[in-house]
Amino acid sequence: MNEEEIYKNFIDWLRTGWWDLPEADELMPLIKARYTAEEAALLTGMPFKGRSIEELAKMKGMNPEELGPKLEAFARKSVVFQSKRGDSVRYSLNDSFFTFYRASFWRGDRDQSTVKIASLVNKYFYRGFMDDFKNVHSKMLRAIPINRTIEDTRQVLPHEDVVKVVENMDYFCVSTCSCKHRKNIDGEHPDCKHPDEVCLHFNTLAHYMVNNGMAREITKEETLEILHKAADSGLVHGLGNWQADSDTICNCCSCCCQWFEAYHKLGHSRSVDPSNYKVQVKAESCKGCALCVKHCPMDALQLRHSSSAKNEFHKVAKPDPDLCIGCGVCAHKCPTDSILLIQKDVIADKLVDFREYSSYFEAEKQKASSQEK
């Protein structure tokens, strides 16, 4: 089998995972930049769910002693997931979404290989890599309000309270934001001015990342401090769109985040899913400074003339409820505390866990595919 056939077979295998790889000029160069032909051949057929070294060795017709070091190297390269529980170690193939949109850039490397991968991923983004999410109503990430911006914190559901989410975790790490990094090291994109070491990870994922040099371990207190600094910088807290077992809190900017970019530049119906909160503006104290307008990642706020305005411009901030995601960035940046988040009248239930979300995602893809036919 020649090299091209090896790579084509590997691409076909990656396509059997939950994330598709649409044909584009960037696809084959991207795969070749991330995997050697030898790696692609060995990883073809490797399950996306965890298996022991002994099981994988049997599948591949190899000795466990021979395969073990290769799997360790694949984990360090972030193309294979490694989970440890006691003396048990299991490995699974990382899907293409995890590899190219997340793990390839967590280290913050700036070597020639990473720069090349970033350039290809950035181009592929516009050539169909995000198409799987175009017609999916509920996105993979949802806004989670900045804690101090909520009017009545007694109403906050545990899975919508960023502090409670952190309190329920056992192990913490921080990595470079993959979205920001792949944009920043690609010469075709301007540098993002927001902090980039703001991607927070927990528990099993965090152990995998720290053990394989993709992130640094931090304390719970450091995690909360990073969240505070991210809010001060105008970043949106984003959490998995389910209630249990979320392993990451993203801190997103509208200029780099793949979800916001999909909305603003690819025409997706939404960026991240909204929280269960909406903006309320106190017209009498709003001074019309437009800081909230400047920092809103969804362009959901505008200054409008109002008879209730007490400022020299006779204008107050007016939210567009169809665009607002209830993140609280506007309220956090307001110098007069004229903006608060209040709970919506109708509370949207979140899916229970990632497995349920995966089933929903697959059903939405099939529904969209049948409608196109």
Backbone torsions as a table, in degrees:
resi	resn	phi	psi	omega
1	MET	NA	128.1	-179.2
2	ASN	-82.4	173.4	-173.9
3	GLU	-61.0	-42.2	-179.1
4	GLU	-62.0	-40.4	179.4
5	GLU	-66.4	-38.5	177.5
6	ILE	-59.6	-47.8	-178.7
7	TYR	-67.4	-39.4	179.0
8	LYS	-63.7	-41.3	177.5
9	ASN	-63.2	-39.0	179.9
10	PHE	-66.9	-42.2	177.2
11	ILE	-60.1	-43.2	178.0
12	ASP	-60.3	-37.8	178.6
13	TRP	-69.5	-42.4	177.0
14	LEU	-58.8	-33.6	-179.9
15	ARG	-68.5	-15.6	177.4
16	THR	-79.6	-9.4	174.7
17	GLY	-76.2	-171.8	-175.0
18	TRP	-74.5	-17.2	-175.0
19	TRP	-113.1	131.3	-177.7
20	ASP	-83.0	161.5	173.9
21	LEU	-126.3	90.3	-178.2
22	PRO	-66.3	150.9	178.4
23	GLU	-65.1	135.6	177.0
24	ALA	-165.5	160.9	-179.0
25	ASP	-60.2	-27.3	-175.2
26	GLU	-83.5	-15.8	-170.2
27	LEU	-61.7	-57.5	-176.9
28	MET	-63.1	-44.6	175.9
29	PRO	-59.6	-34.4	179.3
30	LEU	-67.2	-45.4	178.9
31	ILE	-62.2	-43.3	-179.7
32	LYS	-66.9	-31.4	179.3
33	ALA	-71.8	-27.0	-175.4
34	ARG	-96.1	-32.1	-175.6
35	TYR	-127.1	137.7	169.3
36	THR	-75.1	164.0	178.5
37	ALA	-61.9	-38.2	178.1
38	GLU	-62.6	-42.7	178.4
39	GLU	-65.0	-43.9	-179.6
40	ALA	-59.9	-41.8	180.0
41	ALA	-64.2	-43.0	-178.1
42	LEU	-70.7	-35.1	-176.6
43	LEU	-82.2	-17.5	176.7
44	THR	-63.3	124.6	-178.3
45	GLY	92.1	-8.5	178.5
46	MET	-69.9	130.9	-176.8
47	PRO	-63.4	151.1	175.0
48	PHE	-84.4	-4.5	175.8
49	LYS	-112.1	149.2	-171.5
50	GLY	-59.4	136.2	175.6
51	ARG	-136.6	154.4	178.3
52	SER	-75.2	163.6	177.1
53	ILE	-59.0	-39.6	-178.8
54	GLU	-63.6	-42.9	179.0
55	GLU	-64.5	-44.2	-178.9
56	LEU	-68.2	-37.2	178.1
57	ALA	-62.8	-39.5	177.9
58	LYS	-64.8	-41.0	178.0
59	MET	-60.7	-38.5	-173.5
60	LYS	-94.8	-2.2	-179.2
61	GLY	65.6	38.9	-178.2
62	MET	-124.8	163.4	171.5
63	ASN	-78.6	140.0	177.1
64	PRO	-55.3	-35.3	-179.4
65	GLU	-66.6	-28.0	178.2
66	GLU	-82.2	-39.7	-176.0
67	LEU	-76.2	-34.7	-174.8
68	GLY	-51.3	-53.7	-179.9
69	PRO	-61.1	-32.8	178.4
70	LYS	-66.8	-42.1	178.8
71	LEU	-65.5	-38.1	176.2
72	GLU	-60.5	-43.1	179.7
73	ALA	-66.2	-39.3	178.1
74	PHE	-63.8	-37.2	178.0
75	ALA	-66.0	-42.0	178.2
76	ARG	-64.7	-31.0	178.9
77	LYS	-81.5	-7.5	177.0
78	SER	69.6	24.5	174.6
79	VAL	-100.3	-9.8	176.6
80	VAL	-130.9	139.6	178.9
81	PHE	-91.0	138.8	-179.2
82	GLN	-124.1	123.2	177.5
83	SER	-124.1	135.2	-178.2
84	LYS	-119.4	131.8	175.3
85	ARG	-137.9	102.9	-173.5
86	GLY	66.1	-127.2	178.2
87	ASP	-89.4	-3.4	-177.9
88	SER	-88.2	130.5	176.5
89	VAL	-125.0	130.0	-179.3
90	ARG	-127.2	149.6	-177.7
91	TYR	-128.6	147.1	175.3
92	SER	-147.1	152.5	178.8
93	LEU	-73.1	130.6	175.0
94	ASN	-74.5	131.9	178.3
95	ASP	-68.6	167.7	-173.6
96	SER	-67.2	-32.3	177.1
97	PHE	-63.9	-49.1	-179.4
98	PHE	-60.9	-43.9	-176.2
99	THR	-68.2	-50.3	-169.9
100	PHE	-89.3	-27.4	-179.4
101	TYR	-98.6	-12.9	-175.9
102	ARG	-126.3	-73.7	-166.1
103	ALA	-65.7	-28.6	-176.9
104	SER	-64.5	-19.5	-172.6
105	PHE	-122.6	0.5	-179.4
106	TRP	-61.3	-32.6	-177.7
107	ARG	-70.0	-24.0	-175.7
108	GLY	78.6	22.6	-179.9
109	ASP	-65.6	150.3	177.2
110	ARG	-126.5	22.8	179.4
111	ASP	-72.3	169.6	-174.5
112	GLN	-60.4	-39.6	-179.1
113	SER	-64.4	-44.7	-179.3
114	THR	-66.4	-39.6	177.3
115	VAL	-61.2	-42.0	179.1
116	LYS	-63.9	-44.9	179.1
117	ILE	-62.6	-41.8	179.4
118	ALA	-60.2	-44.9	-179.5
119	SER	-61.5	-42.7	-179.7
120	LEU	-69.0	-41.8	178.3
121	VAL	-62.9	-43.3	179.9
122	ASN	-61.7	-37.5	178.0
123	LYS	-73.6	-42.9	-178.9
124	TYR	-62.8	-29.1	177.6
125	PHE	-52.9	-40.5	-177.4
126	TYR	-88.1	-3.2	-175.7
127	ARG	-111.1	17.4	173.1
128	GLY	121.5	-5.7	-176.2
129	PHE	-62.8	-27.6	-179.4
130	MET	-98.5	7.5	-175.5
131	ASP	-61.1	-29.7	-179.9
132	ASP	-57.7	-28.7	-177.5
133	PHE	-95.5	-4.1	-173.9
134	LYS	-59.3	-41.9	-175.6
135	ASN	-107.5	11.5	177.2
136	VAL	-88.7	119.9	-173.0
137	HIS	-67.3	-47.0	179.4
138	SER	-95.4	119.5	-176.8
139	LYS	-78.5	173.9	-176.4
140	MET	-77.5	-18.9	-175.8
141	LEU	-124.8	144.7	176.9
142	ARG	-128.9	150.5	176.5
143	ALA	-70.6	139.6	173.8
144	ILE	-122.6	124.8	-169.1
145	PRO	-61.2	145.9	169.1
146	ILE	-65.6	125.0	-165.8
147	ASN	-53.9	-47.8	-172.3
148	ARG	-74.0	-4.4	-177.0
149	THR	-92.9	-3.9	-177.3
150	ILE	-88.1	133.3	-175.6
151	GLU	-62.8	-49.2	-177.9
152	ASP	-125.4	96.6	-175.1
153	THR	-70.3	-12.0	178.1
154	ARG	-68.1	-20.0	-178.9
155	GLN	-88.2	-7.3	-171.4
156	VAL	-70.4	129.1	175.7
157	LEU	-72.0	146.0	-176.7
158	PRO	-54.2	-38.6	-177.9
159	HIS	-81.9	2.8	175.4
160	GLU	-116.9	6.8	178.0
161	ASP	-105.5	109.9	-173.8
162	VAL	-61.3	-33.1	178.7
163	VAL	-69.2	-43.0	179.0
164	LYS	-65.2	-37.0	177.2
165	VAL	-58.0	-46.9	-179.3
166	VAL	-66.2	-41.3	-178.7
167	GLU	-60.3	-28.5	-177.3
168	ASN	-84.7	-1.0	-179.5
169	MET	-94.8	156.4	-176.9
170	ASP	-108.2	-26.0	-174.6
171	TYR	-142.0	139.5	-168.4
172	PHE	-132.9	145.0	170.6
173	CYS	-150.2	166.0	177.4
174	VAL	-131.9	140.5	177.9
175	SER	-128.6	171.2	169.4
176	THR	-65.4	141.0	175.4
177	CYS	-68.2	120.1	-175.8
178	SER	-64.1	-37.8	179.9
179	CYS	-63.6	-48.9	-179.2
180	LYS	-62.6	-41.9	-173.6
181	HIS	-67.7	-44.0	-178.6
182	ARG	-66.4	-25.8	174.5
183	LYS	-77.5	-43.1	-174.1
184	ASN	-67.3	-34.1	-176.3
185	ILE	-90.4	-3.3	176.6
186	ASP	-92.8	117.3	-174.9
187	GLY	-60.6	-14.2	-179.1
188	GLU	-83.0	-5.0	-176.7
189	HIS	-122.0	138.6	178.0
190	PRO	-68.2	151.4	179.1
191	ASP	-65.5	135.3	173.3
192	CYS	-77.9	137.6	-176.5
193	LYS	-89.6	-5.1	-179.9
194	HIS	-80.6	156.4	175.9
195	PRO	-61.7	145.9	-175.6
196	ASP	-109.1	-16.6	176.0
197	GLU	-89.2	72.9	-172.3
198	VAL	-136.6	7.8	-178.7
199	CYS	-89.1	114.7	-173.0
200	LEU	-102.9	136.2	-176.2
201	HIS	-135.2	155.5	-170.8
202	PHE	-136.5	155.7	168.0
203	ASN	53.6	-126.4	-172.4
204	THR	-58.5	-46.4	179.2
205	LEU	-61.5	-42.4	-178.9
206	ALA	-63.1	-42.0	177.4
207	HIS	-59.8	-45.9	179.1
208	TYR	-58.6	-44.3	-176.8
209	MET	-68.3	-45.1	-179.6
210	VAL	-67.1	-43.6	-179.2
211	ASN	-61.4	-26.3	-175.8
212	ASN	-114.1	20.3	169.8
213	GLY	73.6	22.5	-179.9
214	MET	-95.8	-10.7	-175.7
215	ALA	-158.7	170.3	175.9
216	ARG	-115.8	140.7	179.2
217	GLU	-68.0	139.6	176.3
218	ILE	-136.2	170.2	178.5
219	THR	-90.8	169.9	175.4
220	LYS	-60.9	-40.5	-179.8
221	GLU	-64.1	-41.2	177.4
222	GLU	-64.9	-36.4	177.5
223	THR	-60.1	-46.9	-179.8
224	LEU	-65.9	-35.0	178.1
225	GLU	-67.2	-39.2	177.4
226	ILE	-64.2	-40.4	177.1
227	LEU	-61.4	-40.3	178.9
228	HIS	-64.3	-45.0	180.0
229	LYS	-66.2	-36.4	177.7
230	ALA	-63.6	-42.5	177.9
231	ALA	-63.0	-41.8	178.7
232	ASP	-61.9	-30.3	-179.0
233	SER	-82.8	-5.7	179.4
234	GLY	89.3	20.1	-179.6
235	LEU	-88.6	150.9	-179.1
236	VAL	-93.8	126.6	172.7
237	HIS	-71.5	129.1	177.7
238	GLY	-128.2	134.5	-176.4
239	LEU	-128.8	155.9	176.7
240	GLY	-52.3	142.0	-173.1
241	ASN	-82.5	51.4	176.8
242	TRP	-151.7	169.3	-170.9
243	GLN	-86.9	-32.9	-172.3
244	ALA	-120.2	154.6	170.3
245	ASP	64.9	25.5	173.1
246	SER	-68.7	134.6	-175.0
247	ASP	-114.0	4.1	-177.0
248	THR	-146.1	139.4	164.7
249	ILE	-115.4	113.8	174.5
250	CYS	-83.6	153.7	172.1
251	ASN	-125.8	101.7	-161.3
252	CYS	-104.0	142.0	169.6
253	CYS	-110.6	151.2	-176.7
254	SER	-73.1	-15.7	-177.8
255	CYS	-82.9	-24.6	-175.3
256	CYS	-120.2	-32.5	-173.1
257	CYS	-55.9	131.5	-177.9
258	GLN	-61.7	-30.4	-178.4
259	TRP	-76.2	-42.9	177.4
260	PHE	-69.2	-38.0	178.7
261	GLU	-66.1	-36.1	177.2
262	ALA	-62.4	-35.8	178.5
263	TYR	-74.2	-50.7	-172.9
264	HIS	-74.7	-32.1	-172.4
265	LYS	-115.2	-24.7	-179.1
266	LEU	-103.8	-4.9	176.7
267	GLY	77.2	23.3	175.5
268	HIS	-66.6	155.3	-173.1
269	SER	-67.0	-25.7	176.8
270	ARG	-155.3	168.3	178.6
271	SER	-92.4	-91.0	171.3
272	VAL	-102.2	158.9	177.5
273	ASP	-67.1	144.0	179.6
274	PRO	-73.4	156.5	171.6
275	SER	-76.5	-177.6	178.1
276	ASN	-91.8	28.6	-178.5
277	TYR	-127.7	153.1	178.7
278	LYS	-130.4	161.5	-175.9
279	VAL	-83.0	136.6	171.6
280	GLN	-125.2	128.2	-176.7
281	VAL	-110.4	131.6	175.1
282	LYS	-92.4	101.8	-172.9
283	ALA	-61.5	-33.9	-173.9
284	GLU	-68.5	-23.8	-179.9
285	SER	-107.9	-9.0	178.9
286	CYS	-65.6	128.5	-178.4
287	LYS	-101.1	6.6	174.3
288	GLY	69.3	30.1	-176.4
289	CYS	-77.8	-19.5	177.3
290	ALA	71.2	14.1	175.4
291	LEU	-61.6	-38.0	179.5
292	CYS	-64.6	-38.8	178.3
293	VAL	-63.4	-43.3	-178.2
294	LYS	-63.4	-39.0	-171.9
295	HIS	-93.8	-11.5	-178.6
296	CYS	-64.3	123.8	-177.8
297	PRO	-75.2	-10.5	-176.3
298	MET	-112.9	5.0	-175.0
299	ASP	53.2	40.2	-174.8
300	ALA	-94.9	0.4	-179.6
301	LEU	-124.9	138.7	176.0
302	GLN	-139.0	151.9	173.3
303	LEU	-83.5	129.4	-179.4
304	ARG	-130.0	148.0	174.6
305	HIS	-61.6	138.8	-179.0
306	SER	-147.9	136.8	177.0
307	SER	-69.2	-18.0	179.7
308	SER	-86.3	-8.0	-176.6
309	ALA	-67.6	137.8	179.3
310	LYS	-110.5	4.5	-176.9
311	ASN	-95.9	172.4	-174.9
312	GLU	-68.7	-18.9	-178.5
313	PHE	-90.6	-11.8	-176.4
314	HIS	57.2	35.9	179.9
315	LYS	-131.5	151.1	173.9
316	VAL	-135.5	161.4	178.1
317	ALA	-73.0	132.9	178.6
318	LYS	-122.9	122.3	-179.6
319	PRO	-85.6	149.4	171.7
320	ASP	-98.9	108.8	-174.8
321	PRO	-63.1	-23.2	179.9
322	ASP	-76.4	-20.5	-179.2
323	LEU	-103.9	-29.3	-174.9
324	CYS	-62.1	134.0	177.9
325	ILE	-105.7	5.1	175.5
326	GLY	62.4	38.9	-177.7
327	CYS	-84.0	-27.5	179.0
328	GLY	89.7	2.7	179.1
329	VAL	-58.8	-42.2	-179.5
330	CYS	-62.0	-43.2	-178.8
331	ALA	-67.6	-38.7	-179.0
332	HIS	-65.9	-32.2	-177.3
333	LYS	-89.5	-10.4	-175.4
334	CYS	-68.7	120.9	-176.3
335	PRO	-74.3	-15.2	-179.0
336	THR	-112.1	9.5	-178.2
337	ASP	52.7	39.5	-178.8
338	SER	-88.2	-4.1	-179.5
339	ILE	-123.2	133.2	175.4
340	LEU	-134.3	162.0	171.7
341	LEU	-100.8	133.0	175.0
342	ILE	-122.0	151.6	-177.4
343	GLN	-67.4	140.3	177.6
344	LYS	-68.6	158.7	179.5
345	ASP	-67.6	-36.6	179.6
346	VAL	-112.9	122.1	-177.5
347	ILE	-92.9	125.6	179.3
348	ALA	-85.4	125.5	177.8
349	ASP	-73.0	140.1	175.8
350	LYS	-95.6	152.1	176.3
351	LEU	-63.5	154.3	-171.0
352	VAL	-68.6	-50.1	-176.2
353	ASP	-149.9	178.5	-175.9
354	PHE	-64.9	-33.3	178.7
355	ARG	-61.0	-42.8	178.1
356	GLU	-66.3	-39.0	177.7
357	TYR	-63.3	-40.8	179.9
358	SER	-60.4	-40.6	178.5
359	SER	-65.7	-41.6	177.7
360	TYR	-62.6	-44.9	-178.3
361	PHE	-59.9	-45.2	-179.2
362	GLU	-64.6	-39.4	178.6
363	ALA	-64.5	-39.7	179.2
364	GLU	-66.7	-39.2	177.4
365	LYS	-63.1	-44.8	-179.4
366	GLN	-66.0	-37.7	177.6
367	LYS	-63.1	-45.2	179.3
368	ALA	-64.4	-39.3	-179.2
369	SER	-65.2	-41.5	-179.9
370	SER	-67.6	-35.3	179.2
371	GLN	-68.8	-35.0	178.9
372	GLU	-67.7	-32.0	179.3
373	LYS	-74.8	NA	NA
